[in-house]
Structures are given as structure tokens and as C-alpha cells.
Amino acid sequence: MRLFLSGLRKLVRRPATFVTGGILAGLTVLIIIAIGASANQTTRPEGQAARLIITFPGAYTQILSFVLGIGGLFAVIYGAAVAGSEWNWGTLKAAVARGESRSRYMLTSFAAIGVVIAVGVLIVYGVGVVAGLIGAKIAGVSITGLGDSATLSSLPRLLARGWLGVVEEGAIGFAVATLARSQLAGIGAGIGLYFAETFARVFLPDIMKYLPFDAATAAVGGGGSFGNGGSRLVHLPADTALLVAAAWLVGSLIVVALFTERAEITG
Amino acid sequence: MTEGLALATRDLRKSYGSRLALDGLNLSVPSGVVYGFLGPNGAGKTTTMRLLTGLIHPDAGSIELLGRPFGREDRHRLFEVGALVETPSFYPFLSGRENLRALGASGAPSSRTRIEELLELVDLADRARDKVSGYSLGMKQRLGIAAALLSDPQLLLLDEPANGLDPAGIVAMRETLRRLAASGKTVFVSSHILGEVQVMVDVVGIITAGRLVREGPIKELLSDEGIVKVRVAQDELERAVMALVPLTGPELISRSGDGWLSVRIAPQRSVEVNRALAQAGIYASAISAGSDLEGLFLELTGGEDREPAA
């Protein structure tokens, strides 16, 4: 427990935590308000689509999909940054030399990341909803659906599913950086994998729907808005996607644990 | 195999690919001493440190820490060991105090009181709230020594602990390590600063090409490796050599161009050197006696200096 709490304290003090969360929140606000501004153009089809995004109660799930979609990319980067720095800064080495279990150290570090991601998703989602209200105000869209009880009651379940998906994506970045033993290489490879899968799913949808980023997006149902690729794409059913995402999460952490246990720490 | 020993290795071997880093290393480190582990770059010092702290694993051979075997499954043995391996490792965005707390959360438990004591000990109490990214190399090194002492270890493994320290810091570190040894703890220090080692350690081990080539109490090694220098007139050099040959044999006497003769003999026998010269009617204009770890080191290692093994 002390290792987990220490991991949490480290992440709270870490500039990368605030930079990642800040950029994600900033992008969310900018894009949603831009959507609100463009929703004024009611005579164009794009304007009609934009109105749907900021019209409550549908806006709740639209904004959540957006936050989880783009949040996945940030989670990959964040996971890779945290894992890679343990190797780059030699802090894993220092802990191992004190007799700490290698796999326990890395897994508790990731558990702390999971908590930070949960808090981050909640905050950014809250900011996104506020931005949605502002966007609706700009577009002159009614917000009477804001208190829709059916949508509000489904939000905790959707947030929990989304959190698991984003944590799975963070685990992919964490595993890649662990294998690379490097912060930069981990971030680079993690981003590369994210976009490679995004583009590859256009051509190989039947295979790609089982891959980590697609499964994470599909786990909330309906897919995310970032890199969704269009309506022709096939996603797994939400419950199946959730199981696949959980499998990727567990698999990534097993890779981290096995690799760290066997690695020769020479840096 | 290790009664009375804090640390022992037997036939320790380690390769990195095709390159042999350790070739049957046999160390015997007695309890309660400061042990100096010397060797040229690439001799295998850091590889040994990594093996002793479980960062890497040997291809063959065995390690005993504090009288008990240390293998892959024995990480708990390190709860009684403090280590500073290579450069000090810290989170740059945390303060010195926070780094010690973070490190204290892993391995053996350590208290907040202990952290404050150590910050005082390494003279960082005033800067304990500053981020480590703003620390100088010497400050990081001192924090690294504090980190190694965090769990009040019985065995301390320090890799080049004087790196980056200013003269006052080196003296303080030396006094700290001597004090620890006096309290019954064992300090294993790898270093290439021979002058520092000579005044600090009780026992020395010299490694080259992955093998231990000499080990023993430093006083004994240096008495074997004593040197007496005498200065005589240039035209009396030949006669002086002849007068000294009965004491040491010709192979232990060397001459330099400026009238100095170097005689490899225990320093306390300098009076015999002086007497032999006087009996031959030669009066030295200068005489000095001492021991030379550097000479011993260069003799044993062949003065080699390779690229680091790892």
C-alpha cells in the first residue's frame, strides 16, 4: 500500500500529469466551443451535425466519446512517459537495489496511473460538459435536456467502461516504454501504434476491431469521435469490446511484469 | 564459506554477449571494515556492483551477503544492504526530501525521522525542499549517499561515492564511512581515486580484466609495496646501487636521471638504507620513505585503462 500511495504522490507532483490533463482539457474546450460556433450555420449539413453534438442530453454521450477517444492517445503517451522515466532516471534501479520486487514496483506504479486517469477523465469530462453548455449557448441551442434522468443515470456505467478503455490504452503505452526501456522511444512507439491501428482499421476492419485502441473505443458503445473513421467501419459489440479491452489490459501488464522481472538493469 | 565475512563471491562470472566482464571473481569482505574495490575502467567494478544489488544476474558462481546466499529469489537480503550504484537516481521534479520518502516506500521500511537525520548527516537539510533538478552533482551525490543509508543497512555498497564532491564533502564522506565501520557496519567502496582510498579503507581488493589480482589489509599490502627514495651525487650513483643491492637485490632498485634512487623496501627500513650508504662512504642529500598504492595498482593492473565494460 505504501508503494501505491507513494506512486500516487509522485504522479500528483509530476509535471507530465498536469501538462497531459491540461492539454486534453484545453483541446476539448476549444473543439467543443468551435463546434458550438459552427453550429450557427444551420443551412449547411455540417452545421446540423454540429448542433446534434451540443444538444443535450445527446451531448453527454457525444462529449464522453470525444474525451475517451482523444484521451486514449494521451493515455498512451502518459503511460509511456511514466514507465520510460523509471528506466531513464534509474529510479527503478534504485528501488530494485533496495530489495523491492520488480514486478510489484511496476504494477503498483501502473495502479497509480489508473487512479490518475480516472480522476483526469472525470475532470476533463466535466470541463467538456461545461464547454458543451457554452457551445450550446453560442449556437442558440436549447439546454432543456440537461437534466434528462435516463441519460444521467447511464453516465456512471459509461464512464466506468470508458475508464477501463483509456486505462487499457495507458497500459499499452506503459508496456511499450517498458520494453523499449526508454521514455522517448516508448512515447514514439505508442503514438505510432495508435495511428497505425487507426489507419489500418480502414483496410482490415475485421481484424482491427480486436486490437487495443479499437476495442477500447468500442467498449463505451458506438465508438469514439476521434479517429472513428466513418460509418462503414465495423466495431465489436460494446460488451465484447469491454472484454477484449480488459484482456489487452491484463496482457499488457503481464508483459510488463515478466519483462521487468527478467530484465538486466544496466542503465 | 563466509564466517566473519559480510560479503563473499565465489567464481563469479558474467558476460555481456561475447565480452567477458567478470572471469571468476572471488571477493572476501570482512565484517566491520571499509573495503576499497579498485580497478581500471572496464575492469568489472560496476558489473560487480550490479550483481551484488541484484540488478543483473551472474552466468556462474555465487554471492553471499551478510553470511547468507544471495540469488534471484533472495531480494529480501537487500533489505539489510544500502547501495549507490553508478550515478545517483532521483525524480528531478521532486525535492530531496520527497525523493527519500519515495525511495523509502520501496524495499525495507524507513521512518520520516530517519530521513531528517540523513538530510542533516549529508548537509542537505537546508536544501531538502528544493527540487533535485536544481541540485549540483555533488549535492545529488550526497543525497545518493543518504539514500543508500536509508534503511540503516549492515552492508553499504558505494560505487565511486566521491564523484562530484568538493574537498570538504570528500572529508565529510570519509569520516561518515569510517564512523559506520567503527559501529560494526561494512562499507564496500569502489573507487579510482587511489589517494582517497589509501587514507579511508582497511582492506583493499584490486580487480583487473574481471579477476581479483590482490586482496588484503591495506597496511600489509603497502608494507610489501613500500618505497624509499634517496638522493645522492650523480657520480656516486653506481656505488650507491652496489651498496644497496645486499638489502633488496638489484631488481628492486631503480634510478632516475636527477640523482634519485628508488628502493622498493618497507618504509620502516629506510634507516637500513641510510646506514648501508653511510657505510659505503656515501651521504644522501635527501631521503624519503613511504608507501605507494598507486605503484601497487599500476604494477598489478599493468597501467591499463580500458573502455567501461558496462
Boltz contact constraints between the chains, C-beta under 6 A:
constraints:
  - contact:
      token1: [A, 2]
      token2: [B, 105]
      max_distance: 6.0
  - contact:
      token1: [A, 3]
      token2: [B, 105]
      max_distance: 6.0
  - contact:
      token1: [A, 6]
      token2: [B, 102]
      max_distance: 6.0
  - contact:
      token1: [A, 6]
      token2: [B, 105]
      max_distance: 6.0
  - contact:
      token1: [A, 10]
      token2: [B, 102]
      max_distance: 6.0
  - contact:
      token1: [A, 13]
      token2: [B, 93]
      max_distance: 6.0
  - contact:
      token1: [A, 13]
      token2: [B, 94]
      max_distance: 6.0
  - contact:
      token1: [A, 14]
      token2: [B, 93]
      max_distance: 6.0
  - contact:
      token1: [A, 15]
      token2: [B, 93]
      max_distance: 6.0
  - contact:
      token1: [A, 89]
      token2: [B, 89]
      max_distance: 6.0
  - contact:
      token1: [A, 90]
      token2: [B, 89]
      max_distance: 6.0
  - contact:
      token1: [A, 91]
      token2: [B, 89]
      max_distance: 6.0
  - contact:
      token1: [A, 93]
      token2: [B, 89]
      max_distance: 6.0
  - contact:
      token1: [A, 94]
      token2: [B, 89]
      max_distance: 6.0
  - contact:
      token1: [A, 94]
      token2: [B, 103]
      max_distance: 6.0
  - contact:
      token1: [A, 95]
      token2: [B, 106]
      max_distance: 6.0
  - contact:
      token1: [A, 96]
      token2: [B, 55]
      max_distance: 6.0
  - contact:
      token1: [A, 97]
      token2: [B, 53]
      max_distance: 6.0
  - contact:
      token1: [A, 97]
      token2: [B, 83]
      max_distance: 6.0
  - contact:
      token1: [A, 97]
      token2: [B, 85]
      max_distance: 6.0
  - contact:
      token1: [A, 98]
      token2: [B, 106]
      max_distance: 6.0
  - contact:
      token1: [A, 98]
      token2: [B, 107]
      max_distance: 6.0
  - contact:
      token1: [A, 99]
      token2: [B, 75]
      max_distance: 6.0
  - contact:
      token1: [A, 99]
      token2: [B, 76]
      max_distance: 6.0
  - contact:
      token1: [A, 99]
      token2: [B, 78]
      max_distance: 6.0
  - contact:
      token1: [A, 99]
      token2: [B, 79]
      max_distance: 6.0
  - contact:
      token1: [A, 99]
      token2: [B, 107]
      max_distance: 6.0
  - contact:
      token1: [A, 100]
      token2: [B, 106]
      max_distance: 6.0
  - contact:
      token1: [A, 100]
      token2: [B, 107]
      max_distance: 6.0
  - contact:
      token1: [A, 264]
      token2: [B, 56]
      max_distance: 6.0
  - contact:
      token1: [A, 265]
      token2: [B, 55]
      max_distance: 6.0
  - contact:
      token1: [A, 266]
      token2: [B, 310]
      max_distance: 6.0
